[in-house]
Amino acid sequence: MSFPSNEKKVAYFYTFLLMILFTIPVYFTLSYAFENELVVKQMRLENYANELEKNIHSEKIGFARSVKVKFALFNKEQKAQIYNLSKKLNNYEFKIYKSYPYLYYRKDIGNNIYNISYIICEIRLDYSKILLLATILFFIILINIYILNKSIIKNISKPYEVMQKYTNILFNDTMHELKTPLGIININLDLLSRKTGSSKHIQRMKIALKQIQINYESIEYYIKNKRVTYPKDKINLSSYLSSRIEFFEDIANSKFININVYIQDNIFIFMNVLELQRIVDNTLINAIKYSKPNSKIDITLISTLDKCSLAIKDYGCGIKDVKNVFKRFSREDETQGGFGLGLNIIKNICDKNNIVIELKSKEDEGSKFTYFFELYKIKFLDRIEDEK
């Protein structure tokens, strides 16, 4: 049993929400820092303009110079007497003017011997320190929230992880213990059938054993598929499908279900045989399980260009919820038994092998599963090897 995905989603959602809430004070702090920078720079410009005005009225020859502040002096005709600004301004009718990255301040002055009417002072705005500190603060908050919430999620999920560990051990041990008895039962049933002849009781036991075997193989695949590598091989799907249909005939006959088959010869695909078995077996067992007695199942395998399609159609009760049928532990009919893993396993295998699934179903009329496989492409080296 794994940590429920819904609880994980909720935990991560609240983590994200908490991060956003903590960024709000950072935003306001940043806004205040920007405003404060403007106020400080404006005061510096005003002080510098006042110093220039004093120099003008005191009839000093030189003017105060500053590394950070530049200025321009204009007469009454708005002609520049001295122009030391970084860029040309189109309009000088302002008190405070911001044209990033510069801030400008205008100061009008009275009559003086230089015929200066007003002063324009300029200073460069520098937000780099503010942005750097804000970025550092922002990431410190995010990292701390992330670490805190990860720790909380880890503590919440720990019981589930422990439960999953023991559940996996239980499943593995149980599957291992079941394998030997199933094999013994199968062998002894064959021996009993040969010795006493086939009877309806032996036939029923064989059918039940096959159903147990299919469920066993599905659970075994479900447990091991994430830890085991399944190598792909060239498979004659036509022959393989025929052998699996033959395996299921006894189960179908027990419900008086007739299997109609149309299989084109020599259709080859490239995939793992155990994963192919899960697709075929799980689809066939479901078709038989949900078919009505005295009905039929149509199985068709045909190839077209670079693909082939395997269609298995039953005439049973149909599927009500087609969208959720492939979800894990999803079961349409609780009375039919099963674990709700078969179709979920099929979906995962098909996604892994680029097999397209098409499902058509109607209540009380039946379901049709169609699988589109890519045909095996013979490579040059394979052709040489086959000829040898």
N, C-alpha and C positions, 0 to 999 in steps of 0.2 A: 504494500500500500504506500503510495507516494503522497507527499504533501499536496493537498487539494489545490488545483490550479486557480480556482476562484478565490481562495483565501490569499494566494500569492498575488493575484491581480489587485485585490483590495489593499494589501499591504504596500505594494509598489505605488498604487494610486495615492494613498495617504502620504507616502514618502515624497512623491512629486508635488502634492498639494502643500506639504510642509516646506519644501524648498521654495515654492512660489511665495508663501507667506513670509519667509525670512528674507526674500529679495526685496520686499516692499520697503522696510526700513533702510536697506542699502540704497534703494532708488531715491528716497527722500533725503538721505544723507548726501548723496551725490548732487542732487538738485541744490541743496543748501550750500555745498562747497562751490558750485559754479557761481551762484549768486554772490557768495562771499568774495570770490575772486574778482568779480566785476566791481563790487563796492570798494575793495582794497585798491584796485588799479585806478578806479575813478578818483579816489582821494589822492593818490599819488599824482595824477594828472593835474588836479586842482592845485595842489601844493606847488607843483612845478610852474604852473601858469602864474600863480601869485608871485613866485620868485622872479619870473620874467617881467611881470608888470612893475615890480619894485625897481628892477634894473632900468627899465624904460623911463620911469618917472624920476629916477635918481640921476639920469643923464650919464650913466656909465657907458663906456665905449663898447665893452664886451657884454656877452650874454652868458648866463649859466648854461653849462653843457652837461649832458647826462648820457651814459652808455645805453640806458634802457628807454629813455624818453626822447622823442624827436619833436620838433616844432616847426611851425611856419608862421610868419608875420604878414598881415595884409593891411593895406591902406584903405581909405574910405572908398576908393574906386574898386575895391576888392581885387587889387593887383598884389601879387606876392612880392614882398620886399625881401624876405628870406624864405626859402622853401626847402625843408629838410625831411619831408615826410616820405614814407616808403613807397606810396603809390598816389596817383593823382585822383582827387575826389571830384565828382561832378557837381556836388551841391555842398555849400558850406552853411546852409541855414539850419543849424541844429545846436542843441546844447550838449547832448551826449549822443554819440553815434557809434554803433558797433558794426564793423565789417570784418568778419573773422578772417585772419587771426589778429586783427587790430581793433583797439578801442580809441575813439577820438573824443576830445573835449574842446569846446569853444569858450573863450572868455573875451568879452568886450571890454575895452579900456577907454579911458577918457583922453582928452587932448594931451599931446606930448610933442616934443621937438622932432621926433622921427616920423610924425604923421601916421602912426600905427593905429588902426581902428580895432582890430581884434587879433587874438592869438588862437591858433589851432595846435593842440598838443596830441601826440600819438604815443601809444604804448602797446607792446605786443602781449596778447593773451596767451597764457601757457597752462593748458589743462593736463599736461602729461603726468605730473605728479599725482593729481587728483584721480585721473583714470587708472594709473598704476595701483594706487592704494585701494581704490574701489574694486578693481579686478582681483587683487590679492584677498581682500575681505570677502568678496563674493565667493571665490573658490574655497576659501577656508570654511565658510558657512556650509557650502554645498557638500564638501568632503566630510565634514563632521556629521551632518545630517545623514549622509549616505552610510557612513560607518555605523552610526547609532542604529539606523533602521535595519541595516544588514544584520547587525547583532541581534536585534529583536526578532527579525524573520528567522534567523538561524535557531534561536531559542524556541520559537514557536514550532518550527519544523522538526526539531530534534526528536520529539516523541514519534512523529510519523516515520522518520528515517529509521529509528530503532525498530518500529513495528514492521517496516518494509524489509529490514534485514532479516528478522526472524520469520517473516512470512515467506521470503525467498528460500530460506533454509528449509522451512516446512514443505514448501512446494517441491523443491529439488529432491528432498528425502522421500517424500510421498511418491513422486513420479518414478524415482529409482526403485522403490519398493514394489510399485505396481507392475513395472516392466516384466519382471521375472514371472510372477503369477499369471499374467496375461499370456505370455509365451507358453507356459506349461498347459494352461487351459486349451489354448489353440491346438497344440500338438496332440493332447489327449482326446480332444473332440474328433480330430481327424482319425486317430487310431480307433476310437470307439465306432465311428461311422464305417470304417473299413471292416471292423470285426462283426458288428451286428447289423450293418446295413443302415441306410438313411431312414430316418423317421421324422415325423413332424416335430417331435420334442428336440431332437438333435438339430434340426433345421432352425428352430426358434432360438436355440442357444447360440448357433453360429451367427445368426442375424444380430442378436443382442451383443455378441462379442465384437462383431464388426463395428457396431455403433459405439461401443466403448473404446475401441481402437481409434476411431476417427476423432472422438473427443480427447482421448489421450494425446494423440499426435498434435492436435490444435493447441492444447495447453502447453505441451512440451515446446512447440515452436514459439509460443507467446513468451515463455520464460527465457528461452535461450537466444532469441533472434537478435537481441542487442549485444550479445557477447560472442556470438559465433559468426564466422564468415561463411557465406554460402557461395561457392564458386559456380560460375555459369558453364554450361556445356551445350553442345548442339543436340537438340532433342527432336525426334520425329513425333510431332504432336498428334498426328493421325493415329499412329500405333499406340501411343501412350493413352490417348483419350479412349480408344476402344478397350484397352485393358482395364481402365478405371470403371467404365460402364459395366463391363463384365463383373467386376468386383461388387457393384451396387445392385446387380440384378436380383439377388436373393432378397434384399431389403425392399426393393420396389415390388417384387412379387408378393411379399407378405401383406401388402395393402392392395393387391390386384391392380397395380399401376403398370401400364404398358409404356415402354421407352421406345420412341421412334427416333431412329438415328440416320443422319445423312452426313457422312464424313468423306471429304476429298482425300485422296491418297497422297502420301509423301509431302506433307506440309511440315517444314522444319522451322524451329524457332531457336533462339539462343538465350537460355536462362537456367537457373538452378532447378533441378528436378523436384527437390523437396518443396520449394516455394510454389512450383507449378502444381504439385499435388494438393497443396493447401487451397489453391484457387478452385481446382476441379472438384475435390472432395467436399469442401465446405458448401459450394454452390449446389452440388448434386444432393447432398444430405438434406439441405434446406428445402430443395424442390420436392423431395420425397416426403419430408416431414410435414410440409404445409399443403401438400396435394390432398385432394379428396379421394377416398377409396374408389376404385373402379374408374379412375381417370387416366390421363396420359401425361408424358413428359416428352417434349420435342427437343432434340439436340442436333445442332447443325454446325459444321465446321467447313468453311470455304475460304479460299484465298483470292485476293484481288491486288494485282500489281505488287507493291512492296509490303502489304499487310494481309493478315488473315483475321477472320472473325469467328469467335466461338460463342454461339447463342444457346442458352438453356432456358426453355420456357415450360412453366408448369401451369396447370389449370386449377389452382387451389383457391385459398382464401384471399390472396392478394396482400399488399402492404399498405397500411394506412398512412404511415409517416415516412415517406420516401427520403426526405431530407436528413432525418436523424438515424436511419437504419444502419449506417456504417459506423456510428459512434460506438465506442467501447461500452460493453455491458448493456447495450440497447437490445430489448427483446420485444417483439410484436405480441407474442402470445405466451403468457406465463405458464399456461397449462401444458405447453409442449416441451418444457424443460430446456436444458442447455444453459450456457454461461453468458451468452451474448457477446462472444468473442469472434465467432466465425467470420462475419462480414467485415468487422474491424481489421482482422488479420488480412483478409483479401484486399481491402482498401490500401493498407500499408505496403503490401507486396506490389500491388499495381503501381502505386506512386513511385516506389523504389525502382521499378523496371520499365517505367514509361508506358504502362499498359492502360489504355483508355477504357473506362467502364461506362456502359450505357444501361440504365435501369428504367424499364417501363412496367408499371403495375396498376392494376385496377381492382378494387375490392370485390370479392366474390367471383372474380374472373381469372385471376392468376397474375403471375409475374414473369418477366423476361429479362434475364441478365445477359448482356452481350459484352464480350471482352475483345478488344482489338490489339493483337500482338504484331510486333514488327517481325517480318520474315527474316530467317537467317540468310545473311549475305555471304556467298562463297568468295573467299579471298583467293588471290593467286596462289599463295603457298599451300592453302588448303586443297586447291584443285590438284596441284602436283602430288600432294601426299595421298589424296584419294586415288589418283591414277596408279601410283606405286602399289 
